[in-house]
């Protein structure tokens, strides 16, 4: 599948864009989401770290299965953390802030599922 071929590039690009946007707009999003700027900076930084890791995999010709599994687990764990934070902050955070975390959880969880499904195809860049 064509998406499997580009999945790591999608992962690193989405992570980088999300990280840059959240960090750049964190001051503005603080009021919009009714949350702390430090919380948003953590979210942005985690996105950039994921972007960096998936970029290192995307640029390799051959990839170790264990490295793909680490990415899948990390994406799955981050999705669960996003849902946990929605639960934790839902009384204080605005609907838009909660929606951001839910969308991120669904997107990253979806990436984890696809990366797991196509892990064998991801071992060798085509």
DAKAHU-V752692 format. One record per backbone hydrogen bond with DSSP energy under -1.0 kcal/mol. NH is the residue of the N-H (numbers start at 1). CO is the residue of the C=O. E is the energy in kcal/mol with one decimal. If there is no record, write none. Layout:
# DAKAHU-V752692
nh = {NH:NH}
co = {CO:CO}
e = {E:E}
This chain:
# DAKAHU-V752692
nh = {5:6:10:11:12:13:14:15:16:17:18:19:20:21:22:23:24:25:29:30:32:33:34:35:40:41:42:43:44:45:46:47:48:49:50:51:52:53:54:55:56:57:58:59:60:63:68:69:70:71:72:73:74:75:76:77:78:79:80:81:82:83:84:85:86:87:88:89:90:92:93:94:98:99:100:101:102:103:104:105:106:107:108:109:110:111:112:113:114:115:116:117:118:119:122:125}
co = {1:2:6:7:8:9:10:11:12:13:14:15:16:17:18:19:20:21:25:26:28:29:30:30:36:37:38:39:40:41:42:43:44:45:46:47:48:49:50:51:52:53:54:55:57:123:64:65:66:67:68:69:70:71:72:73:74:75:76:77:78:79:80:81:82:83:84:85:86:89:89:33:94:95:96:97:98:99:100:101:102:103:104:105:106:107:108:109:110:111:112:113:114:116:118:61}
e = {-1.4:-1.2:-2.5:-2.6:-2.5:-2.3:-2.7:-2.3:-2.2:-2.7:-2.7:-2.6:-2.8:-2.6:-2.7:-2.4:-2.7:-2.5:-3.2:-1.7:-1.6:-3.2:-1.0:-1.8:-1.6:-2.5:-2.0:-2.1:-2.7:-2.4:-2.7:-2.2:-2.0:-2.3:-2.5:-2.4:-2.5:-2.4:-3.0:-2.2:-2.2:-1.5:-2.7:-2.1:-1.3:-3.3:-1.5:-2.5:-1.9:-1.7:-2.5:-2.7:-2.8:-2.7:-2.5:-2.9:-2.5:-2.1:-1.9:-2.4:-2.5:-1.9:-2.5:-2.5:-1.9:-2.2:-2.6:-2.8:-1.4:-1.7:-3.6:-2.1:-2.4:-2.6:-2.2:-1.8:-2.3:-3.0:-2.5:-2.4:-2.5:-2.8:-2.9:-2.5:-2.3:-2.2:-2.5:-2.3:-2.6:-3.2:-2.1:-2.5:-2.6:-1.3:-1.6:-3.0}
